[in-house]
Amino acid sequence: MNKRILIIEDEEKIARVIQLELNHEGYQTESAFTGKTGLERAEAEEWDLILLDVMLPELNGIEVLRRFRKKNGHTPVILLTARDAIPDKVNGLDHGANDYVTKPFEIEELLARIRACFRMNVRGSQSEGKADDLKVHDLQLNLGTRDILRQGKRIELTSREFDLLVYLLQNKNQVLSRDQILTHVWGYDFVGDTNVVDVYIRYLRKKIDYPFDLQLIHTYRGVGYSLKEPV
């Protein structure tokens, strides 16, 4: 069955162009033009991916995302935003977006981001089939429930931080280069700077390392990062 994509975009001409391009690529698509209608459609049906504009009438895209993530933590969401400020992008990622595309964008870039999200979902499903629990020292992650605990304390992560932690745990005690991390967490179609890896490692450390006495994430200058069992 072709994958189903919901487009939540208030500019109907833009939504129509995206819909035509996605249909041409073999996806099944539907559109909603307000935040309220989009949230209702997102929650009422099963979607393989949601394209969500940030600037929407009735409910803005971040609020739609926040409410949607309370009920659904697995459906990939890509934000479409005309805002180019880093805080706006970070805000969306922190509320559970898997990726973002800044307007105006080339359709090829959007298609690449969509394919990358689908690959991440496939890898996540394969990982869940092999083992639900990943562990290093006193840090535990359950792939099925997405629960993360360290020393019994629950840790909340964004979708991207979660994917990054999963990849580090799956390759614990190995030194991973920035390019390896970028390819496996963001997808080889990612268009951007490898510095995004450093940014997200810093986000992750603030949540799983800094509040505790023992740090698990190690930096190898000029090489990359490793999540290691203490010696």
C-alpha positions as CSV (number, residue, x, y, z in Angstrom):
1,M,0.0,0.0,0.0
2,N,1.3,3.5,-0.8
3,K,2.3,5.6,2.1
4,R,-0.2,8.2,3.3
5,I,0.9,11.7,3.9
6,L,-1.2,14.5,5.5
7,I,-0.4,18.0,4.4
8,I,-1.4,20.7,6.9
9,E,-0.8,24.0,5.1
10,D,-3.0,27.1,5.1
11,E,-1.8,28.4,1.7
12,E,-3.9,26.3,-0.6
13,K,-1.8,26.9,-3.7
14,I,1.3,25.6,-1.9
15,A,-0.6,22.6,-0.5
16,R,-1.8,21.8,-4.0
17,V,1.7,21.9,-5.5
18,I,3.0,19.7,-2.8
19,Q,0.1,17.3,-3.2
20,L,0.6,17.0,-6.9
21,E,4.4,16.3,-6.5
22,L,3.8,13.7,-3.8
23,N,1.1,12.0,-5.8
24,H,3.5,11.9,-8.8
25,E,6.0,10.1,-6.5
26,G,3.3,7.5,-5.6
27,Y,2.2,8.8,-2.2
28,Q,-1.4,9.1,-1.2
29,T,-2.1,12.6,0.1
30,E,-4.8,14.7,1.7
31,S,-4.7,18.3,2.8
32,A,-6.0,20.4,5.7
33,F,-5.9,24.2,5.7
34,T,-6.2,25.2,9.4
35,G,-4.5,24.0,12.5
36,K,-7.7,22.8,14.2
37,T,-8.8,20.8,11.1
38,G,-5.3,19.4,10.7
39,L,-5.1,18.2,14.2
40,E,-8.5,16.5,14.0
41,R,-7.5,14.7,10.8
42,A,-4.1,13.8,12.2
43,E,-5.7,12.2,15.3
44,A,-8.6,10.6,13.5
45,E,-6.7,8.6,10.9
46,E,-3.5,6.6,10.5
47,W,-0.8,8.5,8.6
48,D,2.7,7.5,7.6
49,L,4.0,11.1,7.7
50,I,2.6,14.6,8.4
51,L,3.9,17.8,6.7
52,L,3.0,20.6,9.1
53,D,3.2,24.3,8.4
54,V,4.1,26.4,11.5
55,M,2.0,29.5,10.7
56,L,-1.6,28.3,10.7
57,P,-4.9,29.9,11.5
58,E,-6.9,28.7,14.6
59,L,-4.0,26.7,16.0
60,N,-0.4,27.3,15.1
61,G,1.8,24.4,14.0
62,I,3.8,24.1,17.2
63,E,0.6,23.8,19.2
64,V,-0.8,21.2,16.8
65,L,2.5,19.3,17.1
66,R,2.4,19.5,20.9
67,R,-1.1,18.2,21.2
68,F,-0.5,15.5,18.6
69,R,2.6,14.2,20.3
70,K,0.6,13.6,23.5
71,K,-1.3,10.9,21.7
72,N,1.1,9.8,19.0
73,G,4.9,9.6,19.4
74,H,5.8,7.6,16.4
75,T,4.3,9.2,13.2
76,P,7.1,11.3,11.6
77,V,6.3,15.0,11.4
78,I,8.2,17.5,9.1
79,L,7.7,21.2,9.8
80,L,7.3,23.6,6.9
81,T,8.3,27.1,8.1
82,A,9.1,30.4,6.6
83,R,10.9,31.3,9.7
84,D,14.7,31.1,9.4
85,A,15.6,31.8,13.0
86,I,17.3,29.0,14.9
87,P,15.1,29.3,18.1
88,D,12.0,28.6,16.0
89,K,13.5,25.5,14.5
90,V,14.8,24.3,17.9
91,N,11.3,24.9,19.4
92,G,9.7,22.7,16.7
93,L,12.3,19.9,17.2
94,D,11.9,20.1,21.0
95,H,8.2,19.6,20.6
96,G,8.7,16.4,18.7
97,A,9.2,17.3,15.1
98,N,11.5,14.8,13.2
99,D,12.8,17.4,10.8
100,Y,12.0,20.8,9.2
101,V,12.2,22.4,5.8
102,T,12.5,26.2,5.5
103,K,10.4,28.0,2.9
104,P,11.0,28.6,0.1
105,F,12.3,25.1,-0.6
106,E,13.0,22.9,-3.6
107,I,10.6,20.0,-3.9
108,E,13.6,17.6,-4.3
109,E,14.8,18.7,-0.8
110,L,11.4,18.0,0.7
111,L,11.2,14.6,-1.0
112,A,14.7,13.7,0.3
113,R,13.6,14.7,3.9
114,I,10.5,12.5,3.5
115,R,12.5,9.5,2.4
116,A,15.0,10.0,5.3
117,C,12.1,10.0,7.8
118,F,10.7,6.8,6.3
119,R,14.2,5.1,6.5
120,M,14.5,6.1,10.2
121,N,11.1,4.5,10.9
122,V,12.1,1.3,9.2
123,R,15.3,1.1,11.2
124,G,13.4,1.8,14.4
125,S,10.9,-1.0,13.6
126,Q,13.7,-3.4,12.9
127,S,15.4,-2.5,16.1
128,E,12.2,-3.1,18.1
129,G,11.9,-6.5,16.6
130,K,15.4,-7.5,17.8
131,A,15.3,-6.2,21.3
132,D,13.1,-3.7,23.2
133,D,15.7,-2.7,25.8
134,L,19.0,-1.0,25.2
135,K,21.3,-0.4,28.2
136,V,24.6,1.0,29.2
137,H,25.6,1.2,32.8
138,D,22.7,2.8,34.7
139,L,21.0,4.2,31.5
140,Q,18.1,2.2,30.1
141,L,16.0,2.8,27.0
142,N,12.9,0.8,25.9
143,L,12.3,1.0,22.2
144,G,8.7,-0.1,22.5
145,T,7.5,2.4,25.1
146,R,10.2,5.0,24.4
147,D,10.9,5.2,28.1
148,I,14.3,6.4,29.2
149,L,15.6,6.0,32.7
150,R,18.9,6.8,34.4
151,Q,19.3,5.8,38.1
152,G,15.6,5.3,38.1
153,K,14.9,8.9,37.0
154,R,12.7,9.4,33.9
155,I,14.3,11.4,31.1
156,E,12.3,13.2,28.4
157,L,13.9,13.6,24.9
158,T,12.8,15.1,21.6
159,S,12.3,12.7,18.7
160,R,15.7,13.6,17.2
161,E,17.5,13.3,20.6
162,F,15.8,9.9,21.0
163,D,17.0,8.7,17.6
164,L,20.5,9.8,18.4
165,L,20.5,8.1,21.7
166,V,19.2,4.9,20.2
167,Y,22.0,4.9,17.6
168,L,24.7,5.5,20.3
169,L,23.3,2.7,22.4
170,Q,23.1,0.3,19.5
171,N,26.8,1.0,18.9
172,K,28.0,1.4,22.5
173,N,31.7,1.4,23.2
174,Q,32.4,2.2,19.5
175,V,33.7,5.6,18.3
176,L,31.3,7.0,15.7
177,S,32.3,9.7,13.3
178,R,30.1,12.8,12.8
179,D,29.4,11.6,9.2
180,Q,28.3,8.1,10.5
181,I,25.9,9.7,13.0
182,L,24.6,12.2,10.4
183,T,23.9,9.4,7.9
184,H,22.2,7.0,10.4
185,V,20.2,9.6,12.4
186,W,19.5,12.3,9.9
187,G,19.7,10.2,6.7
188,Y,22.2,10.4,3.8
189,D,19.9,12.9,2.0
190,F,20.3,15.5,4.8
191,V,21.3,18.9,3.5
192,G,23.1,20.8,6.2
193,D,26.2,21.2,8.3
194,T,27.7,18.3,10.3
195,N,27.8,20.8,13.2
196,V,24.2,19.7,13.9
197,V,25.6,16.5,15.4
198,D,27.7,18.5,17.9
199,V,24.6,20.6,18.8
200,Y,22.5,17.5,19.5
201,I,25.2,15.7,21.4
202,R,25.3,18.8,23.6
203,Y,21.5,18.6,24.0
204,L,21.7,14.9,24.9
205,R,24.5,15.5,27.5
206,K,22.5,18.1,29.3
207,K,19.8,15.5,29.9
208,I,21.5,12.2,30.3
209,D,25.0,13.1,31.6
210,Y,25.3,16.5,33.3
211,P,22.7,15.8,36.0
212,F,24.7,12.7,37.1
213,D,28.2,12.1,38.5
214,L,29.4,9.8,35.8
215,Q,29.4,10.9,32.2
216,L,28.7,8.2,29.5
217,I,29.1,10.2,26.3
218,H,32.8,10.7,25.4
219,T,34.3,13.1,22.8
220,Y,37.2,12.0,20.6
221,R,38.6,15.1,19.1
222,G,38.8,15.1,15.4
223,V,37.0,11.8,15.2
224,G,33.6,11.7,16.8
225,Y,31.7,10.4,19.9
226,S,31.1,7.2,21.8
227,L,28.7,6.1,24.5
228,K,30.8,3.9,26.7
229,E,30.4,1.5,29.6
230,P,32.5,2.8,32.6
231,V,35.8,0.8,33.1
